[in-house]
Amino acid sequence: MAPPVAVSPLIKTARWSALIAGIIYGKKRYDTLKPIAAEERKIEEEEKKVREEQERIAKQLAEASEESILK
């Protein structure tokens, strides 16, 4: 293998700058999306409760109609 080549200080600086900029952007983006996701989870939880209640009622009605058919 060939010996390693010295990397230009300009390239090193550009790489580190891009890394730091990416970390800062990611943190800002995460802070922006976190409350939105929390609200979506809250809404989904409420919808799940309603859906489960509707399924429970439908199951009770199905059982009641089966009992009335069997009588």
HTML snippet that shows the backbone in 3Dmol.js (N, CA, C, O; Angstrom):
<script src="https://3Dmol.org/build/3Dmol-min.js"></script>
<div id="view" style="width:600px;height:400px;position:relative"></div>
<script>
const pdb = `
ATOM      1  N   MET A   1       0.838  -1.190   0.000  1.00  0.00           N
ATOM      2  CA  MET A   1       0.000   0.000   0.000  1.00  0.00           C
ATOM      3  C   MET A   1       0.877   1.245   0.000  1.00  0.00           C
ATOM      4  O   MET A   1       2.009   1.246   0.482  1.00  0.00           O
ATOM      5  N   ALA A   2       0.317   2.277  -0.548  1.00  0.00           N
ATOM      6  CA  ALA A   2       1.042   3.538  -0.613  1.00  0.00           C
ATOM      7  C   ALA A   2       0.981   4.240   0.741  1.00  0.00           C
ATOM      8  O   ALA A   2       0.028   4.042   1.495  1.00  0.00           O
ATOM      9  N   PRO A   3       1.964   5.041   1.053  1.00  0.00           N
ATOM     10  CA  PRO A   3       1.931   5.772   2.329  1.00  0.00           C
ATOM     11  C   PRO A   3       0.809   6.812   2.305  1.00  0.00           C
ATOM     12  O   PRO A   3       0.449   7.319   1.243  1.00  0.00           O
ATOM     13  N   PRO A   4       0.262   7.124   3.476  1.00  0.00           N
ATOM     14  CA  PRO A   4      -0.822   8.107   3.517  1.00  0.00           C
ATOM     15  C   PRO A   4      -0.370   9.480   3.024  1.00  0.00           C
ATOM     16  O   PRO A   4       0.778   9.883   3.212  1.00  0.00           O
ATOM     17  N   VAL A   5      -1.291  10.177   2.396  1.00  0.00           N
ATOM     18  CA  VAL A   5      -1.008  11.496   1.850  1.00  0.00           C
ATOM     19  C   VAL A   5      -1.525  12.539   2.835  1.00  0.00           C
ATOM     20  O   VAL A   5      -2.587  12.362   3.431  1.00  0.00           O
ATOM     21  N   ALA A   6      -0.789  13.603   3.001  1.00  0.00           N
ATOM     22  CA  ALA A   6      -1.209  14.683   3.905  1.00  0.00           C
ATOM     23  C   ALA A   6      -2.441  15.370   3.322  1.00  0.00           C
ATOM     24  O   ALA A   6      -2.468  15.731   2.146  1.00  0.00           O
ATOM     25  N   VAL A   7      -3.458  15.545   4.162  1.00  0.00           N
ATOM     26  CA  VAL A   7      -4.693  16.178   3.721  1.00  0.00           C
ATOM     27  C   VAL A   7      -4.564  17.683   3.930  1.00  0.00           C
ATOM     28  O   VAL A   7      -4.045  18.144   4.947  1.00  0.00           O
ATOM     29  N   SER A   8      -5.037  18.420   2.966  1.00  0.00           N
ATOM     30  CA  SER A   8      -4.957  19.878   3.015  1.00  0.00           C
ATOM     31  C   SER A   8      -5.703  20.414   4.238  1.00  0.00           C
ATOM     32  O   SER A   8      -6.781  19.917   4.564  1.00  0.00           O
ATOM     33  N   PRO A   9      -5.148  21.419   4.918  1.00  0.00           N
ATOM     34  CA  PRO A   9      -5.853  22.022   6.052  1.00  0.00           C
ATOM     35  C   PRO A   9      -7.213  22.602   5.649  1.00  0.00           C
ATOM     36  O   PRO A   9      -8.145  22.617   6.453  1.00  0.00           O
ATOM     37  N   LEU A  10      -7.324  23.072   4.426  1.00  0.00           N
ATOM     38  CA  LEU A  10      -8.599  23.605   3.944  1.00  0.00           C
ATOM     39  C   LEU A  10      -9.651  22.493   3.904  1.00  0.00           C
ATOM     40  O   LEU A  10     -10.797  22.713   4.298  1.00  0.00           O
ATOM     41  N   ILE A  11      -9.274  21.312   3.434  1.00  0.00           N
ATOM     42  CA  ILE A  11     -10.202  20.180   3.370  1.00  0.00           C
ATOM     43  C   ILE A  11     -10.574  19.727   4.780  1.00  0.00           C
ATOM     44  O   ILE A  11     -11.739  19.436   5.049  1.00  0.00           O
ATOM     45  N   LYS A  12      -9.596  19.666   5.677  1.00  0.00           N
ATOM     46  CA  LYS A  12      -9.875  19.289   7.060  1.00  0.00           C
ATOM     47  C   LYS A  12     -10.871  20.259   7.694  1.00  0.00           C
ATOM     48  O   LYS A  12     -11.824  19.845   8.355  1.00  0.00           O
ATOM     49  N   THR A  13     -10.639  21.542   7.484  1.00  0.00           N
ATOM     50  CA  THR A  13     -11.530  22.561   8.043  1.00  0.00           C
ATOM     51  C   THR A  13     -12.925  22.436   7.454  1.00  0.00           C
ATOM     52  O   THR A  13     -13.918  22.557   8.171  1.00  0.00           O
ATOM     53  N   ALA A  14     -13.004  22.197   6.157  1.00  0.00           N
ATOM     54  CA  ALA A  14     -14.303  22.053   5.491  1.00  0.00           C
ATOM     55  C   ALA A  14     -15.043  20.836   6.032  1.00  0.00           C
ATOM     56  O   ALA A  14     -16.253  20.899   6.246  1.00  0.00           O
ATOM     57  N   ARG A  15     -14.341  19.735   6.255  1.00  0.00           N
ATOM     58  CA  ARG A  15     -14.976  18.527   6.798  1.00  0.00           C
ATOM     59  C   ARG A  15     -15.517  18.770   8.203  1.00  0.00           C
ATOM     60  O   ARG A  15     -16.658  18.421   8.506  1.00  0.00           O
ATOM     61  N   TRP A  16     -14.698  19.366   9.050  1.00  0.00           N
ATOM     62  CA  TRP A  16     -15.141  19.637  10.416  1.00  0.00           C
ATOM     63  C   TRP A  16     -16.297  20.636  10.431  1.00  0.00           C
ATOM     64  O   TRP A  16     -17.234  20.494  11.216  1.00  0.00           O
ATOM     65  N   SER A  17     -16.230  21.644   9.562  1.00  0.00           N
ATOM     66  CA  SER A  17     -17.311  22.630   9.491  1.00  0.00           C
ATOM     67  C   SER A  17     -18.618  21.967   9.059  1.00  0.00           C
ATOM     68  O   SER A  17     -19.679  22.261   9.608  1.00  0.00           O
ATOM     69  N   ALA A  18     -18.537  21.074   8.077  1.00  0.00           N
ATOM     70  CA  ALA A  18     -19.734  20.372   7.608  1.00  0.00           C
ATOM     71  C   ALA A  18     -20.297  19.483   8.712  1.00  0.00           C
ATOM     72  O   ALA A  18     -21.513  19.408   8.887  1.00  0.00           O
ATOM     73  N   LEU A  19     -19.434  18.819   9.449  1.00  0.00           N
ATOM     74  CA  LEU A  19     -19.876  17.971  10.547  1.00  0.00           C
ATOM     75  C   LEU A  19     -20.588  18.789  11.618  1.00  0.00           C
ATOM     76  O   LEU A  19     -21.675  18.420  12.063  1.00  0.00           O
ATOM     77  N   ILE A  20     -19.992  19.873  12.024  1.00  0.00           N
ATOM     78  CA  ILE A  20     -20.585  20.726  13.065  1.00  0.00           C
ATOM     79  C   ILE A  20     -21.891  21.344  12.572  1.00  0.00           C
ATOM     80  O   ILE A  20     -22.864  21.417  13.323  1.00  0.00           O
ATOM     81  N   ALA A  21     -21.918  21.789  11.312  1.00  0.00           N
ATOM     82  CA  ALA A  21     -23.150  22.356  10.757  1.00  0.00           C
ATOM     83  C   ALA A  21     -24.254  21.299  10.724  1.00  0.00           C
ATOM     84  O   ALA A  21     -25.412  21.607  11.004  1.00  0.00           O
ATOM     85  N   GLY A  22     -23.907  20.066  10.387  1.00  0.00           N
ATOM     86  CA  GLY A  22     -24.887  18.981  10.358  1.00  0.00           C
ATOM     87  C   GLY A  22     -25.430  18.676  11.740  1.00  0.00           C
ATOM     88  O   GLY A  22     -26.625  18.420  11.895  1.00  0.00           O
ATOM     89  N   ILE A  23     -24.575  18.699  12.738  1.00  0.00           N
ATOM     90  CA  ILE A  23     -25.016  18.456  14.116  1.00  0.00           C
ATOM     91  C   ILE A  23     -25.951  19.567  14.575  1.00  0.00           C
ATOM     92  O   ILE A  23     -26.980  19.293  15.193  1.00  0.00           O
ATOM     93  N   ILE A  24     -25.609  20.797  14.286  1.00  0.00           N
ATOM     94  CA  ILE A  24     -26.458  21.929  14.676  1.00  0.00           C
ATOM     95  C   ILE A  24     -27.800  21.860  13.954  1.00  0.00           C
ATOM     96  O   ILE A  24     -28.846  22.057  14.573  1.00  0.00           O
ATOM     97  N   TYR A  25     -27.779  21.581  12.647  1.00  0.00           N
ATOM     98  CA  TYR A  25     -29.015  21.465  11.883  1.00  0.00           C
ATOM     99  C   TYR A  25     -29.888  20.337  12.439  1.00  0.00           C
ATOM    100  O   TYR A  25     -31.097  20.504  12.602  1.00  0.00           O
ATOM    101  N   GLY A  26     -29.277  19.204  12.725  1.00  0.00           N
ATOM    102  CA  GLY A  26     -30.025  18.069  13.260  1.00  0.00           C
ATOM    103  C   GLY A  26     -30.683  18.390  14.588  1.00  0.00           C
ATOM    104  O   GLY A  26     -31.829  18.007  14.821  1.00  0.00           O
ATOM    105  N   LYS A  27     -29.978  19.082  15.455  1.00  0.00           N
ATOM    106  CA  LYS A  27     -30.534  19.462  16.757  1.00  0.00           C
ATOM    107  C   LYS A  27     -31.713  20.416  16.581  1.00  0.00           C
ATOM    108  O   LYS A  27     -32.743  20.254  17.236  1.00  0.00           O
ATOM    109  N   LYS A  28     -31.572  21.405  15.704  1.00  0.00           N
ATOM    110  CA  LYS A  28     -32.669  22.353  15.465  1.00  0.00           C
ATOM    111  C   LYS A  28     -33.876  21.639  14.867  1.00  0.00           C
ATOM    112  O   LYS A  28     -35.014  21.902  15.255  1.00  0.00           O
ATOM    113  N   ARG A  29     -33.628  20.742  13.931  1.00  0.00           N
ATOM    114  CA  ARG A  29     -34.712  20.006  13.289  1.00  0.00           C
ATOM    115  C   ARG A  29     -35.419  19.102  14.294  1.00  0.00           C
ATOM    116  O   ARG A  29     -36.647  19.011  14.295  1.00  0.00           O
ATOM    117  N   TYR A  30     -34.654  18.439  15.143  1.00  0.00           N
ATOM    118  CA  TYR A  30     -35.228  17.574  16.178  1.00  0.00           C
ATOM    119  C   TYR A  30     -36.096  18.395  17.133  1.00  0.00           C
ATOM    120  O   TYR A  30     -37.204  17.987  17.481  1.00  0.00           O
ATOM    121  N   ASP A  31     -35.588  19.549  17.550  1.00  0.00           N
ATOM    122  CA  ASP A  31     -36.360  20.408  18.456  1.00  0.00           C
ATOM    123  C   ASP A  31     -37.641  20.917  17.805  1.00  0.00           C
ATOM    124  O   ASP A  31     -38.633  21.161  18.492  1.00  0.00           O
ATOM    125  N   THR A  32     -37.625  21.076  16.491  1.00  0.00           N
ATOM    126  CA  THR A  32     -38.818  21.512  15.768  1.00  0.00           C
ATOM    127  C   THR A  32     -39.848  20.388  15.663  1.00  0.00           C
ATOM    128  O   THR A  32     -41.045  20.621  15.834  1.00  0.00           O
ATOM    129  N   LEU A  33     -39.384  19.177  15.383  1.00  0.00           N
ATOM    130  CA  LEU A  33     -40.295  18.063  15.142  1.00  0.00           C
ATOM    131  C   LEU A  33     -40.791  17.382  16.414  1.00  0.00           C
ATOM    132  O   LEU A  33     -41.832  16.726  16.391  1.00  0.00           O
ATOM    133  N   LYS A  34     -40.071  17.524  17.514  1.00  0.00           N
ATOM    134  CA  LYS A  34     -40.434  16.829  18.743  1.00  0.00           C
ATOM    135  C   LYS A  34     -41.835  17.199  19.236  1.00  0.00           C
ATOM    136  O   LYS A  34     -42.611  16.291  19.530  1.00  0.00           O
ATOM    137  N   PRO A  35     -42.206  18.494  19.345  1.00  0.00           N
ATOM    138  CA  PRO A  35     -43.559  18.807  19.817  1.00  0.00           C
ATOM    139  C   PRO A  35     -44.642  18.341  18.848  1.00  0.00           C
ATOM    140  O   PRO A  35     -45.733  17.964  19.277  1.00  0.00           O
ATOM    141  N   ILE A  36     -44.357  18.362  17.563  1.00  0.00           N
ATOM    142  CA  ILE A  36     -45.334  17.906  16.575  1.00  0.00           C
ATOM    143  C   ILE A  36     -45.590  16.412  16.762  1.00  0.00           C
ATOM    144  O   ILE A  36     -46.735  15.962  16.732  1.00  0.00           O
ATOM    145  N   ALA A  37     -44.523  15.658  16.953  1.00  0.00           N
ATOM    146  CA  ALA A  37     -44.664  14.213  17.149  1.00  0.00           C
ATOM    147  C   ALA A  37     -45.400  13.912  18.454  1.00  0.00           C
ATOM    148  O   ALA A  37     -46.197  12.976  18.511  1.00  0.00           O
ATOM    149  N   ALA A  38     -45.142  14.692  19.492  1.00  0.00           N
ATOM    150  CA  ALA A  38     -45.828  14.483  20.763  1.00  0.00           C
ATOM    151  C   ALA A  38     -47.326  14.713  20.602  1.00  0.00           C
ATOM    152  O   ALA A  38     -48.134  13.962  21.147  1.00  0.00           O
ATOM    153  N   GLU A  39     -47.696  15.746  19.858  1.00  0.00           N
ATOM    154  CA  GLU A  39     -49.108  16.032  19.620  1.00  0.00           C
ATOM    155  C   GLU A  39     -49.751  14.916  18.802  1.00  0.00           C
ATOM    156  O   GLU A  39     -50.883  14.514  19.074  1.00  0.00           O
ATOM    157  N   GLU A  40     -49.028  14.417  17.799  1.00  0.00           N
ATOM    158  CA  GLU A  40     -49.555  13.317  16.988  1.00  0.00           C
ATOM    159  C   GLU A  40     -49.757  12.065  17.826  1.00  0.00           C
ATOM    160  O   GLU A  40     -50.751  11.360  17.652  1.00  0.00           O
ATOM    161  N   ARG A  41     -48.820  11.777  18.741  1.00  0.00           N
ATOM    162  CA  ARG A  41     -48.978  10.608  19.616  1.00  0.00           C
ATOM    163  C   ARG A  41     -50.188  10.779  20.522  1.00  0.00           C
ATOM    164  O   ARG A  41     -50.919   9.819  20.768  1.00  0.00           O
ATOM    165  N   LYS A  42     -50.407  11.995  21.021  1.00  0.00           N
ATOM    166  CA  LYS A  42     -51.549  12.269  21.887  1.00  0.00           C
ATOM    167  C   LYS A  42     -52.865  12.048  21.126  1.00  0.00           C
ATOM    168  O   LYS A  42     -53.788  11.422  21.648  1.00  0.00           O
ATOM    169  N   ILE A  43     -52.945  12.563  19.899  1.00  0.00           N
ATOM    170  CA  ILE A  43     -54.142  12.406  19.077  1.00  0.00           C
ATOM    171  C   ILE A  43     -54.362  10.929  18.753  1.00  0.00           C
ATOM    172  O   ILE A  43     -55.489  10.437  18.810  1.00  0.00           O
ATOM    173  N   GLU A  44     -53.287  10.230  18.416  1.00  0.00           N
ATOM    174  CA  GLU A  44     -53.392   8.808  18.082  1.00  0.00           C
ATOM    175  C   GLU A  44     -53.880   8.005  19.291  1.00  0.00           C
ATOM    176  O   GLU A  44     -54.664   7.069  19.140  1.00  0.00           O
ATOM    177  N   GLU A  45     -53.420   8.368  20.475  1.00  0.00           N
ATOM    178  CA  GLU A  45     -53.858   7.675  21.687  1.00  0.00           C
ATOM    179  C   GLU A  45     -55.356   7.881  21.923  1.00  0.00           C
ATOM    180  O   GLU A  45     -56.070   6.945  22.282  1.00  0.00           O
ATOM    181  N   GLU A  46     -55.824   9.118  21.715  1.00  0.00           N
ATOM    182  CA  GLU A  46     -57.255   9.397  21.875  1.00  0.00           C
ATOM    183  C   GLU A  46     -58.076   8.628  20.843  1.00  0.00           C
ATOM    184  O   GLU A  46     -59.125   8.070  21.167  1.00  0.00           O
ATOM    185  N   GLU A  47     -57.596   8.600  19.598  1.00  0.00           N
ATOM    186  CA  GLU A  47     -58.304   7.864  18.544  1.00  0.00           C
ATOM    187  C   GLU A  47     -58.318   6.366  18.848  1.00  0.00           C
ATOM    188  O   GLU A  47     -59.300   5.683  18.559  1.00  0.00           O
ATOM    189  N   LYS A  48     -57.238   5.859  19.426  1.00  0.00           N
ATOM    190  CA  LYS A  48     -57.174   4.441  19.767  1.00  0.00           C
ATOM    191  C   LYS A  48     -58.210   4.112  20.836  1.00  0.00           C
ATOM    192  O   LYS A  48     -58.859   3.068  20.766  1.00  0.00           O
ATOM    193  N   LYS A  49     -58.373   4.995  21.829  1.00  0.00           N
ATOM    194  CA  LYS A  49     -59.369   4.767  22.871  1.00  0.00           C
ATOM    195  C   LYS A  49     -60.772   4.728  22.269  1.00  0.00           C
ATOM    196  O   LYS A  49     -61.574   3.861  22.615  1.00  0.00           O
ATOM    197  N   VAL A  50     -61.065   5.659  21.375  1.00  0.00           N
ATOM    198  CA  VAL A  50     -62.375   5.705  20.728  1.00  0.00           C
ATOM    199  C   VAL A  50     -62.591   4.442  19.889  1.00  0.00           C
ATOM    200  O   VAL A  50     -63.663   3.838  19.928  1.00  0.00           O
ATOM    201  N   ARG A  51     -61.562   4.049  19.131  1.00  0.00           N
ATOM    202  CA  ARG A  51     -61.656   2.866  18.286  1.00  0.00           C
ATOM    203  C   ARG A  51     -61.883   1.605  19.125  1.00  0.00           C
ATOM    204  O   ARG A  51     -62.692   0.753  18.759  1.00  0.00           O
ATOM    205  N   GLU A  52     -61.173   1.487  20.243  1.00  0.00           N
ATOM    206  CA  GLU A  52     -61.352   0.324  21.115  1.00  0.00           C
ATOM    207  C   GLU A  52     -62.758   0.298  21.713  1.00  0.00           C
ATOM    208  O   GLU A  52     -63.365  -0.765  21.840  1.00  0.00           O
ATOM    209  N   GLU A  53     -63.268   1.470  22.078  1.00  0.00           N
ATOM    210  CA  GLU A  53     -64.627   1.549  22.630  1.00  0.00           C
ATOM    211  C   GLU A  53     -65.652   1.128  21.574  1.00  0.00           C
ATOM    212  O   GLU A  53     -66.597   0.400  21.880  1.00  0.00           O
ATOM    213  N   GLN A  54     -65.466   1.583  20.337  1.00  0.00           N
ATOM    214  CA  GLN A  54     -66.378   1.207  19.257  1.00  0.00           C
ATOM    215  C   GLN A  54     -66.312  -0.301  18.992  1.00  0.00           C
ATOM    216  O   GLN A  54     -67.342  -0.934  18.762  1.00  0.00           O
ATOM    217  N   GLU A  55     -65.114  -0.873  19.022  1.00  0.00           N
ATOM    218  CA  GLU A  55     -64.976  -2.309  18.818  1.00  0.00           C
ATOM    219  C   GLU A  55     -65.646  -3.081  19.955  1.00  0.00           C
ATOM    220  O   GLU A  55     -66.276  -4.111  19.717  1.00  0.00           O
ATOM    221  N   ARG A  56     -65.513  -2.590  21.178  1.00  0.00           N
ATOM    222  CA  ARG A  56     -66.147  -3.253  22.313  1.00  0.00           C
ATOM    223  C   ARG A  56     -67.668  -3.231  22.177  1.00  0.00           C
ATOM    224  O   ARG A  56     -68.331  -4.237  22.426  1.00  0.00           O
ATOM    225  N   ILE A  57     -68.219  -2.085  21.782  1.00  0.00           N
ATOM    226  CA  ILE A  57     -69.666  -1.960  21.593  1.00  0.00           C
ATOM    227  C   ILE A  57     -70.129  -2.873  20.456  1.00  0.00           C
ATOM    228  O   ILE A  57     -71.158  -3.539  20.576  1.00  0.00           O
ATOM    229  N   ALA A  58     -69.380  -2.906  19.363  1.00  0.00           N
ATOM    230  CA  ALA A  58     -69.742  -3.766  18.233  1.00  0.00           C
ATOM    231  C   ALA A  58     -69.724  -5.231  18.655  1.00  0.00           C
ATOM    232  O   ALA A  58     -70.591  -6.005  18.252  1.00  0.00           O
ATOM    233  N   LYS A  59     -68.753  -5.608  19.455  1.00  0.00           N
ATOM    234  CA  LYS A  59     -68.675  -6.993  19.926  1.00  0.00           C
ATOM    235  C   LYS A  59     -69.869  -7.326  20.817  1.00  0.00           C
ATOM    236  O   LYS A  59     -70.442  -8.411  20.715  1.00  0.00           O
ATOM    237  N   GLN A  60     -70.245  -6.384  21.697  1.00  0.00           N
ATOM    238  CA  GLN A  60     -71.402  -6.611  22.563  1.00  0.00           C
ATOM    239  C   GLN A  60     -72.678  -6.755  21.731  1.00  0.00           C
ATOM    240  O   GLN A  60     -73.507  -7.623  22.003  1.00  0.00           O
ATOM    241  N   LEU A  61     -72.829  -5.903  20.723  1.00  0.00           N
ATOM    242  CA  LEU A  61     -74.012  -5.982  19.858  1.00  0.00           C
ATOM    243  C   LEU A  61     -74.042  -7.302  19.094  1.00  0.00           C
ATOM    244  O   LEU A  61     -75.101  -7.910  18.936  1.00  0.00           O
ATOM    245  N   ALA A  62     -72.882  -7.740  18.623  1.00  0.00           N
ATOM    246  CA  ALA A  62     -72.817  -9.006  17.893  1.00  0.00           C
ATOM    247  C   ALA A  62     -73.194 -10.167  18.813  1.00  0.00           C
ATOM    248  O   ALA A  62     -73.927 -11.071  18.413  1.00  0.00           O
ATOM    249  N   GLU A  63     -72.695 -10.137  20.029  1.00  0.00           N
ATOM    250  CA  GLU A  63     -73.032 -11.193  20.989  1.00  0.00           C
ATOM    251  C   GLU A  63     -74.521 -11.160  21.330  1.00  0.00           C
ATOM    252  O   GLU A  63     -75.159 -12.208  21.437  1.00  0.00           O
ATOM    253  N   ALA A  64     -75.070  -9.966  21.500  1.00  0.00           N
ATOM    254  CA  ALA A  64     -76.490  -9.839  21.823  1.00  0.00           C
ATOM    255  C   ALA A  64     -77.358 -10.338  20.666  1.00  0.00           C
ATOM    256  O   ALA A  64     -78.373 -10.999  20.889  1.00  0.00           O
ATOM    257  N   SER A  65     -76.960 -10.021  19.435  1.00  0.00           N
ATOM    258  CA  SER A  65     -77.749 -10.477  18.293  1.00  0.00           C
ATOM    259  C   SER A  65     -77.637 -11.997  18.121  1.00  0.00           C
ATOM    260  O   SER A  65     -78.601 -12.642  17.708  1.00  0.00           O
ATOM    261  N   GLU A  66     -76.485 -12.565  18.431  1.00  0.00           N
ATOM    262  CA  GLU A  66     -76.339 -14.025  18.368  1.00  0.00           C
ATOM    263  C   GLU A  66     -77.234 -14.690  19.407  1.00  0.00           C
ATOM    264  O   GLU A  66     -77.846 -15.722  19.132  1.00  0.00           O
ATOM    265  N   GLU A  67     -77.311 -14.105  20.597  1.00  0.00           N
ATOM    266  CA  GLU A  67     -78.157 -14.661  21.652  1.00  0.00           C
ATOM    267  C   GLU A  67     -79.636 -14.590  21.261  1.00  0.00           C
ATOM    268  O   GLU A  67     -80.395 -15.527  21.510  1.00  0.00           O
ATOM    269  N   SER A  68     -80.034 -13.486  20.653  1.00  0.00           N
ATOM    270  CA  SER A  68     -81.420 -13.350  20.259  1.00  0.00           C
ATOM    271  C   SER A  68     -81.777 -14.312  19.110  1.00  0.00           C
ATOM    272  O   SER A  68     -82.913 -14.777  19.018  1.00  0.00           O
ATOM    273  N   ILE A  69     -80.816 -14.599  18.253  1.00  0.00           N
ATOM    274  CA  ILE A  69     -81.054 -15.541  17.148  1.00  0.00           C
ATOM    275  C   ILE A  69     -81.185 -16.967  17.704  1.00  0.00           C
ATOM    276  O   ILE A  69     -82.001 -17.761  17.235  1.00  0.00           O
ATOM    277  N   LEU A  70     -80.371 -17.265  18.700  1.00  0.00           N
ATOM    278  CA  LEU A  70     -80.396 -18.618  19.262  1.00  0.00           C
ATOM    279  C   LEU A  70     -81.646 -18.897  20.088  1.00  0.00           C
ATOM    280  O   LEU A  70     -82.004 -20.059  20.278  1.00  0.00           O
ATOM    281  N   LYS A  71     -82.316 -17.859  20.584  1.00  0.00           N
ATOM    282  CA  LYS A  71     -83.504 -18.060  21.423  1.00  0.00           C
ATOM    283  C   LYS A  71     -84.692 -18.408  20.632  1.00  0.00           C
ATOM    284  O   LYS A  71     -85.769 -18.608  21.192  1.00  0.00           O
TER     285      LYS A  71
END
`;
const viewer = $3Dmol.createViewer("view");
viewer.addModel(pdb, "pdb");
viewer.setStyle({}, {cartoon: {color: "spectrum"}});
viewer.zoomTo();
viewer.render();
</script>
